[in-house]
Amino acid sequence: DTGVSQNPRHKITKRGQNVTFRCDPISEHNRLYWYRQTLGQGPEFLTYFQNEAQLEKSRLLSDRFSAERPKGSFSTLEIQRTEQGDSAMYLCASSLGSGGDQPQHFGDGTRLSIL
Amino acid sequence: AQKVTQAQTEISVVEKEDVTLDCVYETRDTTYYLFWYKQPPSGELVFLIRRNSFDEQNEISGRYSWNFQKSTSSFNFTITASQVVDSAVYFCALRTSGTYKYIFGTGTRLKVLA
């Protein structure tokens, strides 16, 4: 169990640029989640994948955000035309979906700073 | 609507004191799941416990214990004989059946002073 891996750890970019983050879940985990966390707040749910299918997406997520999990393994989260308000820590989590509600394992996150 | 409230923003205790972190949740669903996570200064969220709505048994794990009361919609977390290593932000979370969306509270920052 090597844990959930996220890259890059930090991303600094200018407003208006596109950014892409990668998440490698724990290998046998079929469930994958993306969250956003700002200072002093709890993680805010963005989207959920079961294998390669994106089954749930937050209504708060604008159409500038898109996520994929093409082969049911790693996932990418892209933000287009970044804005100041996108500055946050982006967290990925995975879990094993085998009935019941298995605990999520979180990565260290990608911190995005918009200049 | 679903909601999780952690009214205590920050708590400071002296080592070896007991401390209780409060969590109040709101949901109209009868089937739901409650969680506690710890986020130490290093940043990675660590799972502590899961409880489903049909299991009101309280649980103890070492110095940690959890008190689930459906009558008051609360799922409180107590650390007995706190240690400096317990210093972290603790989050309570809720998931209801029919959705994979987890709703986290705003967290309680616990500072344990030596």
Interface residues (C-beta under 8 A of the other chain):
Chain A: R31 Y33 G40 Q41 G42 P43 E44 F45 Y48 Q50 L55 E56 S58 M89 L91 A93 D101 P103 Q104 H105 F106 G107 D108 G109
Chain B: V4 Y33 F35 Y37 S42 G43 E44 L45 V46 F47 R50 N52 F91 A93 R95 T99 Y100 K101 Y102 I103 F104 G105 T106 G107
